[in-house]
Amino acid sequence: MMKNKHILTLIFLLSSLLAISQVPKGAWKSQEPTGSASTLIVADNYMVIASYSVGNKYFERTEGGPFTISGDQMTYTPEFNSADTSKIGIPIVFTVIVKDDILTLKYEEAMVWMRVDDATNVPMAGAWHITERANDGQGGLVQIHQEGTRKTLKLLSGTRFQWFAIDPAVKGFYATGGGIYIAKNGQYTENIQFFSKDNNRVGSSLKFNYKLDNGKWDHSGKSSDGKPVHEVWEKIQ
């Protein structure tokens, strides 16, 4: 009886360790001291944070980059930081605690995040990078960002999205936008909650046709300024 109890305890401990070693995929939110809200999207070993106010149509800051996780230790290396470029490329090691729907990242201070959604079994969820685009959305697709270090990525959780244009080699940050998305029956809809270049677009809703095929996302419709869009995005492996 005692032996069985020890075995059950060991199984429980191993299960707990396995759970914490898994990436907490999905979207999380917190409240900033400034009064703005922050969202965190974790997908495919990449994370992005944005701080903004929907009501005031105000974009504050964003940062993001790849990470690795071992046990309860997450090593995050920023590829961009719109507020402080001196932090780009410098790894930060967080202690990760996930309990119920609360994620705590401990570094110099503890950052506490509340779960927004779970992206574990969501087909659209992940980290995507744009690889093809039609000029003005018309004509044939041409490859982009095949050389050099500039890139445009988009992270999706179960309900949230954020895209960003960056160049890590020169610590360049060019633009970002994000909010809530719905993907259903071949139609992908974005509801914009922040846009670094034009706050007047906050509150806009954009609808696109989409299809997923072997790790590629074909995306077509009209942009926030009304121009035709046809793009292909590929999942980051």
Secondary structure, 3 states (H helix, E strand, C coil): CHHHHHHHHHHHHHHHHHHHHCCCCEEEEEECCCCCEEEEEEECCEEEEEEEECCCCEEEEEEEEEEEEECCEEEECCCEECCCHHHCCCCEEEEEEEECCEEEEECCCEEEEEEEEECCCCCCCEEEEEEEEEHHHCCCEEECCCCCCCEEEEEECCCEEEEEEEEHHHCEEEEEEEEEEEEECCEEEEEEEEECCCHHHCCCEEEEEEEEECCEEEEEEECCCCCEEEEEEEECC
